[in-house]
């Protein structure tokens, strides 16, 4: 099928629900309305209101109920309308979903998925544009995934449905309908914890994920650069081996992500490269991210998040060192 990310995710959910009678979807307006972005469109009519459940406007209750379901042997797939609303359930995620397997010495597992739109670039307000991946990656016991294209979105979500630990599944809002891609109709897995080498080159490594992947690809193509583009796909666990291999090969690294630069995923990647490949580097690692400020009003977001100018300047800096 040729589809965008919304269609790919909808297809993945259809497959998961068809193959696993213990799977349920729950969230605000996800039934009759199909969710705010229509990712769950037509699923309630196919599987019924007992399996595709419209919930009250209470994120902590959605997540808390999902944890109870997971411990009891079900597979809850919760949708939170926007990433900024997930903070209402942060206590449930950090103190219970992440810890219950350890707390019970693996007597109980917590197989659940929390899906939510993330990141900006579509002129929404601050709580609708957060990139919160680092908040959940810092905590042990949680898997954090962020696809950049329809193929990966479907395969990663199906794979997430087979995990025994909670998965935070971050879906870049800007990429929902940005482009279409040919993907298989049938079920398939994309491995969690394995990065994708999107492009291969020998002058530079650009490590990125989410909304930045199409932008980085466009810049590399426009400038005719010979560069590795590594889409990490899974933020936690991070595919350190692929990152280090690329860094050693090219000797020059730029890390690009939409979230704030300070204390972000880029800092962790930079540290791992420094620890494992410092003597192979020919230039300092450069990070490109957003400013360490709350997400601005829509009119200012193009000055806030990484753009072609900022990324190109970082590339020039590394190549000229």
N, C-alpha and C positions, 0 to 999 in steps of 0.2 A: 504494500500500500504506500501511497505517497501522502504524507501527512505532516502536520506541524507538531510541536511538543504537546499541545493540549490533546490532540488526537491520539498521539502515542501513549500518553499517560492514561487516557480513557480506555484505550485498548488493553493496556497492561492490567488495569483494575478489573476489567471484564474477564480477562483470562484468570486472574487470581481468584476472583469470586466463583468462577465456574469450576475451578480445579480444587478449591478448598472450601468445604461446606462450613467450616468454622470461621471463615473470614467475614468480617462485617466492616462497613464503612460508616463513620459517624462524624457529624460536624454541623455547622450552622448553614442552613439553606442548601444542603448538598443533595437533598432528595428531589422534590418536585422541581426546584429551580436549577438543579445540576451544578450548584456551587457558584461562587461569584465570577469565576472564569470559565464555567461550564465543563470542568474536567470530569465531573461525575454525571454528566448529562445522560439521561435515559437509563441509568443503572437502577434507579428505584423501580421504574416500571418493569424492568426485567427480573430483578431479584426480590422485590417486595420491600415494604416499609420496615419489616423486622430485621432486615439485613443492611439496608441503606437508610440510616436513621437521622432524621432532622432533630437537632438538639437545641436546648435553650442557649441563649447568648452567655455562655459561661465557660471560658477556656479551661479554667482549673478543673471544672467538673468533667469536661470532655476528656482531658488527659487523665484525670484520676480514675474515671470509669474505665478508660482503655487499659490502664495498668491492672485493675482488678480483673478485667476480661482476660488479659494476657496470662496472668498468673493462674487463671482457672482453665486454661487450655484453648482459648479462642485466639484468633488473629485479628485484633482491631487495627483498622487503618483510619486514623483521625485526620481530619482536615482542619487546620486553623487558617482563617481567612487571610490574614497577613502576618508576617513574621513578628511585627511589633506587638501583636496581641498574644503571642506565645508567652510573654513574660508573666502573664497572669497565672500560668501553669508551671512556672520555673521551679517552684518548690517541689511540685509533684515529680517533675522530670529529674531533678538533681538528687533529691533526697530519697526517692522511691524507685523510679524506673531504672536509674543508673546503678543503684546499690542493691536491689533486691536479690539478684543472683548471688552476689558476694555475701550478703547478709545471711542468706539461707544455705550457704556453702554448696551452691548449685543444686539444691533440692528443688528450687523453683527457678524457672527462667521467665523472661519478660519479652516474648516475641510480639512486638508492636511497631507500627510505623506512624510517625507524625509528619504529615505533608504540610508544607506552607510556602506561599510565594515569597520571594526575597528580592532585594536589590532594587535600584532605581532606574533612571533613564526613561521613565514614562510619565513624568510630571505628576507624581502623586505626593501626598504629604508624608511627613517624617515617619510615622508609625507604619506606613505602607511601603517603605523603601529601605528598611534596615537590611544590613548584611551581617547576621548574628552568628556566623559559623564558629567563631572562636570561643563564644560563650559555652558551647556544648562540646567542642573538641577538647577543651581543657579537662573535662571530667572523664574519668575512666568509666568504662561500661557502656558508653554510647557510641554508636556508629553514626558518622555524619557524611552525607552524600550530596553532591550538587552537580547534576548533568548540564551539558552545554548544547545538546542537540537531541532531536527526537529519538534517534537510534539508541543512544545511551540512556535516555530517560526511561524508555520502555524496558530495556534489559536490566537496568539497575533496580528499577522498582520491583520487577519480578524476582530478581535475586534477593532484594531486601525482604520480600515476603517469606523467604526460606530461612532467614536468620533467627537465632534464638535470643538475640539481644535487641534492645530498642534501637530503631533507626530514625534519625532526624533526616528527612528527605526534603532538601531545599530546592525549590523550583524558581529559576530566575524569571520574574514577571516579563521582562523585556523580550525574552526568548520564546515565550508561549506561542506567539504567532508570527515571529520575525521571518521565519523561512520554513520551507517544507523539505522533507528528506524521504527517500525510498527506504522503507523498513520491511522486514518480514511480517507476514500476517500471523504466523504461528508464534508460539511461546519460545523465548530464548533468554539466556542469562548474559549479562555483562558482569564480569567479576568485580566484587567490592574489594578495595585495597590494591587495585592495579591501575596505574596511570595509562593514558593513551598518548602515544607519540604521533601527534597530528601531522606534523611536517618534519622532514629531516634536513639538516644542514650541518656545516662544520665551522662556521664563524662565530656563532652565538647560540646560547640556550635561553629561551623565554619560557618561564614556568608560570602557568596561569590556570584559571578555571572559571566556570560560570559565564557571566555576561561578557567577560573580557576576551573569551576565546575567539568569537567571530571578529572582534575588533583587531586583535593581534594578528589573526590570519590575513585580514585586509591590509594592514600596515606592511607586513612582511612581503605580501604579493606586490603591493604598489612600489615598494622600494627594491624589489628583486634581491632580497637578502637570502643568503644561505644560512638558514637558522633552524635549529630544533625548536619546535613548539610542543611543549609537554602540557597536556591537560590532565591535571591530577585527578579529577573526577571524584575521588574519595578523599575527603579532608582528614578523616580519622576512621580507620588507620591510613596513614600516609605512605605512599609507595616511595620510600627513601631510595631504594636501589635504582630505579629508573632515573630519578632526579640526579643522583650522584654520577651515574654512568654518563648522562648527557653533559653534566658540568665538567667532568674530566675530559670528555671528548673535545669540547669547544673551548674550554678555558675562560669563557666569558658568560656571565649570567645576569639576566634581568628578570625580576619577579613582579608580576602584575596581578593585582586583585582589586575589586571595587571597594571593599571595606577599608576602614581607616588603617593607615600604615602602622601606627603605634600599637605594639603588642599584638600584631595580627598574625595571620597564617604565613605571610611573607617573612616575618621575623623568625619563625620556627624553621621554615625551609632554609633561610639564609644560615642559621646556626648549624643545621645538619650538614650543609655543604661545607661550611668552614671547618667543621669537625672532621670531615671525611675526605675533603678534596682541596684543602687550602693550598697545597704545594703545586697543584695542577692549574690553579687559576692564574690568568695573565692580567686580570684587572679586578678591582673591588666589585663586589656584588651590589647591584642597584635595585632598590624596591620602588614600585610605583603603586600608590593607593590613594585613598581619599584623605582629606584633612582630618585632623583629630578634633572634630567638632560634631555636634548633632547634625543629622541630615537637614539641609536647608529647605527653604520654600522652593517651589518648582522653578521659578525664574532664575535661580542660582545654581541649579544642580549641574549644569554643564561646566561650571567653574570648580565644582566640588569633586566629582568623580573623575577617574582617569579618562583622558581623551587622546586623540591621535597626536596632538602636539606634545603632551606630557610624555607619552610612551616613546615617541620618536626622539625626544631630547635624551631620555634615559638610554636608548639604544646608541645614540651618537656618543654619549659619555663613555659607555663601556667599550665601544669599538675604537675610540681614539686614545684610550688609556695605554 
